[in-house]
């Protein structure tokens, strides 16, 4: 079926497309034929969009999806699935952080619920007001503050992700972790390199997330709706260097400037976190002004 579609396009277009147009337009139409033959989830943000990574550049623009959620939020798995679709669609360009907050994340008596709430997650929610906007809710690189339009319902995430990925990166982040399994201590070198000039409101924040945690979740799309063995992904565990991070410079930043930060973080005693399932998330955001995330990066805690 695929070969037939490709041949069909060739025969139809051959009389009309020559030279530049044959080289530039025809591959796009072939790609359309290929995707129409694949079993993919349809959504408006996928139509006519392709954002391949430019391998000639050291850094590319990435997007941070902050998924505000809770295990008693029955519509929240829908948002998690939306984030995963975007993660799969834009390989290596989407960073996800699942932030469990508020009423829907509060354990109930005699339920043996896992408490995913964190100090940093609560602080972020208190500031941005995501739970009060109604879960599931999210932020796409924190675009929209301070008008509160940064609170984005999950069906709109795809469009905003496109908008972010279409930008040229202001900076790039490189993470070099070392993890001591015996002491459960992370040593991290984080290098931020500015490709364009920036304001001194640029702050580097570093968090830890964990994948593949089996715990309760309410899911209204399932019968029964209580899922005892739901797989939670990208769960925020804590901040390596505080909620808002570290200011990189007190003066305006010139293009070409580079900043190196070194951090040490030990997993708290008594925590059953699995380092082999954990990732480091780092991003630079405009603290105290727009709070927009200029770029983000993630790397496995254990390489």
N, C-alpha and C positions, 0 to 999 in steps of 0.2 A: 504493500500500500504506500509506504514511504517513497520507494523508488519511482512509483507511478506519479506521485505528486510532484517530485523534483523534475522528472522528465516533462510533465505537463507545463510547469512554469518555464522551463527552458524553451519549449516549442512556441509558447505564446509570446514570450518576450524577445525572442531572437531577432525578429524583424525590426523591433523598435529601439532596442538598447544597444548602443555601441560605445566604444572608447571608455570614457570616464564613467558613464552611467552603467555600463555593463559591469564594471569593476566595483562600483560603490553600492548600487541599488540592488542588484541581483542577489548578493549574499543575504541581504536583509529579508528578501522575499522567500528565499530558500529556508531561512531560519523560521519564518512564520509557518511554512509547510511542515517543518520538523516538529515544532511545538504543538501544532494542531493534531499531530499523530500520537502525542504522549498523553498519558493519564496523569494530569496535574490538576490541582485544585484551582478552580477559576475564581478570580476576584478582580475588581477594577484596577488595583495597583499593578497588576501583572501585564496589562494590555499594552503592547508596543514598547515595553521597557526592557532594556538590557544594559546592565552596568558592569561590564567586565573590569577586572583589576588591571590597571596599567602596570605591567611588570617592569617597565623601564624606570619607574619612580621608586624611591626608597620608602616613601610613606604614601598611603592612600587615605581618603576620607572614610571614616567609619561612623556608625551611629549607635547611640546608647538607648536601649529600650528599658525603661524602669516600669516593671509590671507590678502594680500594687494589688495585693491579693490577700486571701485568707482561706483556711481549709474548711470553713463553714459557709463560704461564698459559693453557691451552686452554679453561678454563671462564670466563675473565674477560670475553670478549665478551658472554656471557650477562648478566653483571652490568651491563656498559655499556649493553646494550639495556634492561635494567630501569630504569636511571637515566634513559635517554632517554624511556621511556614515562611516567615520573613527571613529567619536565620538560615533555613535551607535554600531559599531563593537567592540570597545575596551572600554567597559563601565567603567567610572570613571578613565580612564587612559589617556584621551586626553583633553587638555585644548586649547580652540580656542580663538583667538583675531582677530577681523576684523578691519583692519587699512585702513581707507579711505584717499587716498592721491592724490595729483597732479591734472592734467588736468581733469580726469574723475570724480573727486569728487568736482570739482568747480561748484557752482550753476550758472545757466544761468539767465540772466535778464528776468523778467516777467514769470518765470516758477514756482515760489513759492517752489523752491527746498530747502530741508533741508540740512544744511551744517554739515556734519559729520567729517570734518577735525579737527584735534587737534594739539596743539603745540608739544606734545610728538610724535604723529604719523608722523608729518612732519620732526621732528628731526631724528627719526629712518630711515625714507625713504631717507633723505639727506645723512645719513651715509652709509647705506647698499645698496642704489641704486636700490630698487625694481621696482619703476615705470619705470626707465630708461631701465630695462630689459624687459619691456612689460607686462602690466596687462592682465589677472590675474597672480599673482606671489605670492610666499610665501617662508617662511623659516620654516624648521622643526627643532626646538630646536637650530636654528642658526648654524647648522652644515655646515662647508665649508668655513667660513671666514678665511683668507683674500683673497682667490683666486676668490671671487665673485661666486663660485659655491654654495654658500648658497642660491642664488636665484633659486628656484625650481619650474618649471611648475607644475600645479596641477596634471596631470596624474602620476607624479612620487612621489607624497606625500606618497602614501601607502607604498612603499618600504622603504622610509626613516623612516617612523613611526615605521615600524617593527624593523629596525636597532636600534632605540633608545630604544624601549620597551624591547629589548633583553638584555640590559645592566643591571648590578647590580647598584642600586642607591648609589651615593656618599653621599647623604644627604636626609633628609626629612624636610618638612615644615608643621607647624601646625598654623592655623589661627583662632583667637578668636575675632570676631567682636561684637561690640555693636553699635546699631544705634538709635539715638534720632530723632524720627519722627517730633517732634515739631520744633527742630532747624536744622534738616536735617544734623546732624553731626555724623560722623563715628568715633568711638574709636576702634582701632585695636591693638591687641597683636599678633605679628608674631614671632614664635619660629622656629629657624633653628637648626637642630641637625645633625651633621656630623657622618656618619657611616664609612667613610674612611678618610684618610688624604687628605688635599687639600692645594692649594696655596693661598696666600693672595690676589689673584685677584678675589676672590669670592665676588660678590655684590648681595644684595637682592633688587629686584625691585618690586614695588607694584602698580598695575593699577586697574582701574575700567572699566567694560564693561556693556553694557545693551542689553537685549533681547527684541524681540517682538515689534520693532519700525516699524510702518506702514509709508512708504514713497515711493517715486518714485524709479523705477529701470528699466533700459533697459535690456532686455533679448532676445537675438537673437534666442533662441529656441522656442519662443512664437510668435503667430500672433494675434493681433499686438504686436510689440516688446516693446512698452512702457507700463509698468505695474505701474499704479498709486498707488496701494495698496500692494506693495511688503512687505513681512515681513522680516525685517533685524534683524539678530541675532549676538550676540557676538560683538557688535559695541564698539570699544574703545572710552571711554569718557574722560579719563585723567589719569595722574600719581598721585599717593598719595605721593610719595617720590622722585620725579624728574625722568627724562628720564632714567638715568642709575642706579638709586638706591643708596644704602648705602653699603660701604665696611664693611664687617663683622669683619675682623681682619687685622692688619698691619703686622702680622707675620704668618709664615706657620701654618696651622690649623691641629691639631691632631685629630685622630679618637676619637669619644666620646665627642668632644667639642660641646657646645650648646650656642646659642646666642639668646637673646630676644630683639626685637625692638618694641617700642610703637609709634603709629601714631594717629594723629587726623586730620580729613579732613571734611570740610563742603562743601556741594554741592553749587556751586556758585549761587548767586541770579540771578533770571531771567531765569534759565535753567528749561526746562520742563521735566527733567529726572524723571523716575518713579522708585523710590528706590526698590519697590517690584519686579521689573524685572531686578535688577542689581546684578552683581557678583563682588567679589574681586578676582583678579588674582595676584599671587605672584610667583616669580621664582628667582633662584640664577643662575647667569651667570658669565662667566670669563671675566670681563671687562678689556679692554686694552690689551688682549692677543688673545685668540681664539674666545671670545664672546659666546662660546657654553653655552647653557642652561643646567645646571647639573640636575635640577629637577624643577618641577612646581606644583602648587596647586591652587585650586579655591574653593570658598565658597560663598553662598548667602549673599548679603549685609544684608538682614533681615532674620533671621533664623525662 
